[in-house]
Amino acid sequence: MTETANGVLFERTTTLGPVVRIRRVESATPGMICAVIEVDRRAGTPRAAEGGMPPAIMAVEGETEAAVVASLLPFAEDDSAIARLLAARGIR
């Protein structure tokens, strides 16, 4: 798995346009790897240039990068799972 300069481990565009990312973030637990799922609804629009990070809708910690990505990937690849996670967080 290749990590980009901004920590993106996985990225895809949903059928409706927003971009789903798995991003590596700093872990609160020493020696552990933490990654989050985020949905960038501004991707592909003029507002995308404004910068900033969308809120995380799911987070996982694990011993390896591959383990955390494997835990998050089934959710990140499924549009209906993303919709449920967004609804659970009160994000439309």
Steps between C-alpha positions, in 0.01 A plus 500: 500500500640838401456797732483848348659809655172587676458152649240367255514120487190444285278729294199450276220708354148391593225458243353837607830693489649537850844350558546236771849481651681287752757729658773416747492728804709529813417237759446581867653161587878472451599232250153471349382606155176700474297563186163661435234501230403846381260616228597812306178634351682804356723290272473605138336833584648852516482479882747210498784751464410652839683216676427348837418145600150356520400344833585136561197270494681187620839434662703185562829433679720200433854370504560537126386728221373199305287390798328836543436536126359146489263592784377819333497391134167310503328817625691737268413294192125479572285807423216380725740450793633854447142635497426319829818634661420855389143470631625364833721811535217733398682601180287527188 
